Amino acid sequence: MKTQGRSIWINLALGVVSALAIGENRLRAEVHRSPIALSISVDGKRLLTANETAGTVSLVDVGSARVLDEIATGERPDAVAISADGRRGVVAHWYGYDLAVLEIRDDKLRVVGRLDVGPEPRGVVLSRDGKTAFVTIGVADEVVRVDVDKLAVTGRLAVGKEPRGIALSPDESLLVVGNARSQNVSVIDAAGFTIRKTVPIEGDNLRQVAVAPDGRFAFLANMKDRGFATTKNNIDLGWVLGQRLTRIDLKEAEPYATISLDPQGAAASDAHGVAVSSDGKLLAVSLGGTHEVMIFRTDLRRLPWRINSSRDLIPGELLTGDGRFRRVPLGGRPTELTFGPDGKTLYVANFLADAVQVVDAESGRLVETIPLGAPQTLSMARQGEILFHDATRSFNQWYSCNTCHSEGHTNGLHYDTLNDGWQDLRSVHERSRKKAPTLRGVAKTGPWTWHGWQTDLAQACIESFTKSMQGPMPTDDEARAVVAYMETLEYPRNPYRPADGSKTPEVERGEAVFKSAKAACNTCHGGPELTDGKIHSVGLDERGDVYEGYNPPSLRGVYDKYPYLHDARSPTLRDALSGPHSSEITAGGALTEQELSDLIAYLKTL
């Protein structure tokens, strides 16, 4: 299966090239589309795709398997939805912070409105009549309700941390939201726009959400962090992390239920998309790291759901070949999924293949690939992006770089990756967990690792592939390619910093505290990247540390780097500054409550 999947992936990565005739908005074929999301019309004739790298939306004719139109819509489109009549679409822009409204007429797309909705919108659904949109706002931790006709925000509702996937029940009474960094799901009364319940699921990296046609259950695919050290034995037993299909009961008080997705020796990785067929007989999960979809049949025999917990490995009964479970290799990086109205045709947005793929879910076959447009030659950065998302480069394909450094950022978790020397000293029960840092701007902030012992970024990549991932040694060219990809990772604009550069009195006071002799934050966090690249002992050393001191992380974008400190012990900036790290900023005397509040306000603008 690994060989077949990789062969498909190579053919797709190198072969999907299309010069799209799109009128005045014609785009160069040299631009990767990178579809991250898709939405299908009720009649199954038209698809919209959100093309993240190109900043475009494509309109696809399903019957002829061709792109009818493509237009530029904004910066990093990340979610898209189409109305029931197929005449209107909406697209949310991750880095653009807005929602664009699309008119679909005569097989052409046109942006007819735009509305700022908040920092880093990540998911969107549209009511059947196309008049109301609901958008998840990742940095603000809220769901926004939008009157699409009036281009007006009509409500904001606080949910969990980093809401991503969102789904509307078939009767439009409930919204279901997956909160990626708070390990829970918000179930919302759509009419009243109030939280009906919050369901903790002990799951991480939550992405797409789907609701069954009868409205009883919601489904999402996610990771489960187990927390053990990254030894080969722990990895292969599912004790480091694994992938889960999770079910939420929307009607009853039943806790969440899961099916583990990892066969030992050939694990799943980077669960992203989930879809349920219109008759409820088929469930599909996309796995970007292992370049495949998994398909479950619910009408043959009851699936082995486990209530309020999860197994380490996939239930053995699903591996007997009775038809309830199959794996379909696709190559690339499958992300969002949707079923067509026939209940058996599955459409897959494949980010790294620059394509929409069509799968016959009944037979488990890839039947068609619809290219959206891509360069003829892969750049070094794109080759590195492929490697970054490739879990087959880890031991028995359990995880990729992207698993922990989600989309080049952080998933907020901490791991024992064996890169700090502790494994030579500790007992079998001791663990030294380090937070997965963001990789945004990482090429500018050497040295690397929390202890700063790595002075060569390519060598640090090699260390991660061979030690953290327990995989084969990459070539020098592969390591350089991953570095080239990381050099493309930049921060989104800071929502706490006005476009005109103005500062509130609170922020000005906080800046003065930051630079004062009393706090002296700029002693370690100075320069253009807000780190001095030196090693400091800051009162956080642990028994068993092999390396002395810590490498101060950049404070750029610190508002979205929670939890804080090397071991993720501080959930908020206030905790970090008033708790274990406080001794380093109070050498000139304890900060007053006002000084602390002002300092936090300033830090958020960095």
C-alpha positions, -999 to +999 in steps of 0.1 A: +000+000+000+028+024+008+045+019-026+012+022-045+003+054-027+037+070-032+036+061-069+002+078-073+015+108-054+046+112-076+025+111-107+001+136-094+027+160-080+047+161-112+019+157-137-011+179-128-005+209-150-033+229-165-034+263-183-068+276-173-087+299-196-104+322-171-109+354-190-096+386-176-086+368-144-064+342-162-037+330-138-003+317-147+000+279-147+031+283-127+010+290-095+002+261-072-035+261-064-033+239-032-070+233-026-077+231+011-115+230+011-144+223-012-182+225-014-207+208-037-241+221-049-272+202-039-276+188-074-240+176-075-232+195-107-209+222-095-180+223-070-162+253-055-126+249-042-107+272-019-072+274-034-049+284-005-016+290-022-030+308-053-055+329-033-083+319-057-116+300-059-123+276-087-157+266-101-156+230-113-181+213-136-184+178-121-198+161-151-171+171-175-144+171-148-131+206-158-126+240-143-151+265-157-138+296-140-112+307-114-109+341-098-086+357-072-106+363-040-081+371-012-052+361+010-051+324+018-087+312+012-092+284+037-129+276+037-157+278+011-194+271+009-221+271-019-258+278-016-284+251-023-294+267-056-258+270-067-260+307-073-240+320-044-208+311-027-188+324+003-151+321+010-132+328+042-097+341+040-073+328+067-047+356+063-071+381+048-094+382+079-125+386+057-154+368+041-160+373+003-194+367-013-194+352-047-220+354-074-222+323-097-238+330-130-234+316-165-206+294-152-186+324-141-176+336-106-177+372-094-169+387-060-199+409-052-192+417-015-166+415+012-168+418+050-141+418+077-150+391+102-120+388+125-085+374+128-079+341+110-113+327+099-109+290+093-143+275+086-176+286+070-211+272+064-239+287+045-277+283+052-296+265+025-311+298+012-277+314+011-287+343+033-268+335+065-232+324+069-215+312+101-177+316+103-152+302+128-126+329+138-095+310+149-076+337+169-107+353+185-120+319+196-155+327+184-182+320+158-195+349+138-230+350+122-232+370+090-262+384+071-249+378+036-274+401+018-266+430+041-229+422+045-232+426+082-221+407+113-253+400+133-237+380+162-205+368+178-204+338+201-174+327+222-165+290+218-133+270+226-097+277+216-089+279+179-123+269+163-117+254+129-143+230+113-180+239+114-211+221+102-248+228+100-273+200+108-296+190+079-326+207+095-304+238+102-312+238+139-277+231+152-241+242+144-212+219+154-178+235+159-144+217+165-121+237+187-086+226+177-066+237+208-091+232+236-099+195+228-136+200+227-166+205+204-192+233+207-228+224+199-248+256+191-284+264+188-284+280+154-317+300+157-309+314+192-271+315+185-263+302+220-242+273+232-263+242+238-234+221+251-197+217+250-183+182+246-147+174+257-133+147+235-096+145+244-087+150+208-062+173+191-057+189+156-095+191+150-104+199+114-135+192+092-168+184+109-197+166+093-233+158+105-252+126+097-283+130+074-306+122+103-290+148+125-283+124+153-245+124+152-217+147+143-183+133+132-148+146+131-113+132+125-086+141+149-053+132+165-049+118+200-017+128+219-006+100+242+025+117+255+052+090+257+087+094+244+093+089+206+110+055+208+102+030+181+083+007+205+062+035+219+054+049+184+043+015+170+021+007+200+002+040+195+017+054+227+031+086+212+001+097+192-026+083+169-055+091+147-092+088+156-126+091+141-148+108+167-186+107+171-206+133+190-242+126+200-262+157+192-295+145+207-286+126+238-262+131+267-239+102+256-202+111+258-181+111+227-171+079+210-141+069+189-127+045+164-089+043+164-076+045+128-040+031+132-031-005+121+001-015+138+030-014+113+011+008+088-004+036+108-027+065+096-015+101+099-027+137+099-065+131+099-081+161+083-114+156+064-145+137+073-177+132+053-209+111+056-230+100+027-265+112+022-280+079+032-257+076+062-242+043+050-207+055+043-182+074+064-149+087+049-118+102+065-089+118+048-054+113+060-030+139+046+002+124+061-004+089+046-019+103+014-052+083+015-088+081+025-103+055+048-139+045+041-162+028+066-195+011+058-221+015+085-248-007+070-230-041+070-226-045+108-223-020+136-190-002+138-169-008+169-173+026+186-157+030+220-175+053+244-157+081+262-122+067+255-101+052+227-080+022+218-044+025+209-048+007+176-076+001+151-100-026+163-089-060+149-124-068+137-122-041+111-091-058+095-109-090+087-119-080+052-157-080+058-161-048+038-167-024+067-132-008+063-109+000+034-080+023+026-078+041-007-044+055-017-046+089-034-011+105-031-006+142-023-023+156+008-060+149+009-078+175+030-115+182+030-141+157+016-177+158+005-201+132-009-221+138-040-259+134-039-257+098-051-243+088-017-214+069-032-192+094-051-166+111-028-149+143-038-115+151-023-096+184-021-060+173-026-037+202-015-003+190-027-017+174-059-033+207-069-064+187-078-099+175-069-100+137-068-131+116-074-134+083-055-160+056-059-166+049-022-185+017-029-156+000-046-129+020-030-113+032-063-099+065-074-118+070-106-108+105-117-085+134-110-095+170-119-064+192-122-068+227-110-035+240-123+001+237-112+037+243-123+054+219-146+084+218-123+084+216-085+104+243-068+127+233-040+103+249-015+074+228-028+095+197-026+102+206+010+065+212+016+058+176+003+085+162+027+071+182+056+037+167+052+049+131+044+043+107+073+059+078+054+092+094+064+085+084+100+087+050+116+058+029+102+042+062+089+028+074+123+033+112+119+048+140+098+065+173+106+030+188+100+015+167+128+030+188+155+040+220+136+005+223+122+006+242+089+041+254+098+028+269+131+021+250+164-007+228+176+000+239+212+011+205+224+043+193+239+062+161+232+092+141+244+111+141+211+145+127+224+164+158+213+175+171+247+197+143+259+174+132+287+169+097+274+204+088+285+198+097+321+161+093+331+143+063+343+117+046+321+090+066+339+105+100+334+096+122+304+110+155+293+083+171+272+090+202+251+064+224+234+062+222+196+073+258+187+059+277+157+081+275+126+070+309+113+101+330+107+122+301+120+149+305+094+157+339+109+159+328+146+189+305+150+201+287+170+174+261+172+158+238+198+147+249+232+182+246+245+197+262+214+222+235+208+215+232+170+233+258+150+225+245+115+188+244+105+193+217+078+210+195+104+182+202+128+158+189+102+178+157+098+178+153+136+140+156+136+135+130+107+159+105+123+153+109+160+119+126+166+103+107+138+126+076+139+126+076+101+153+071+074+181+096+070+171+123+045+196+133+018+213+167+020+191+179-008+160+168+010+171+186+042+178+218+022+143+215+005+126+214+039+146+245+050+135+262+017+099+254+026+103+267+061+118+299+047+084+306+032+065+304+065+056+339+076+033+354+102-002+366+094-008+403+102-011+411+138-048+418+148-036+438+178-016+462+158-035+490+139-026+493+102-015+529+108+010+519+134-007+539+162-004+528+198-029+531+226-017+547+259-018+512+274+005+498+247+029+527+250+032+522+288+037+485+282+065+492+257+082+513+284+079+485+309+093+460+283+124+482+279+128+494+315+155+484+338+128+470+361+116+443+336+144+444+310+126+420+286+146+433+257+178+419+273+169+385+258+141+394+234+158+421+214+166+427+177+143+425+147+131+390+155+128+397+193+153+371+203+190+376+208+201+341+197+219+334+230+215+309+257+201+321+291+195+305+324+161+319+334+151+299+364+134+271+344+161+245+345+150+209+352+167+181+370+184+160+343+189+188+318+219+180+297+222+214+282+225+244+304+201+273+298+174+280+272+171+296+239+147+326+241+119+322+215+110+351+193+081+372+207+068+379+172+032+368+171+033+358+208-004+364+212-010+331+193+018+310+207+000+297+238+007+277+259+040+293+270+075+284+281+095+254+270+073+228+287+040+245+280+033+249+317+018+284+314-016+286+295-016+324+292+008+352+289-002+364+324+006+330+339+040+330+322+048+366+334+035+362+369+044+326+375+075+306+368+092+331+345+084+361+368+118+360+386+135+370+353+114+402+349+112+413+385+149+417+393+142+454+396+112+448+418+078+431+413+056+446+386+024+462+397-009+449+383-011+479+360+025+474+347+017+437+341-015+445+322+003+471+301+031+448+293+008+421+281-011+446+259+023+456+244+034+420+239+003+412+219+012+438+194+046+423+186 
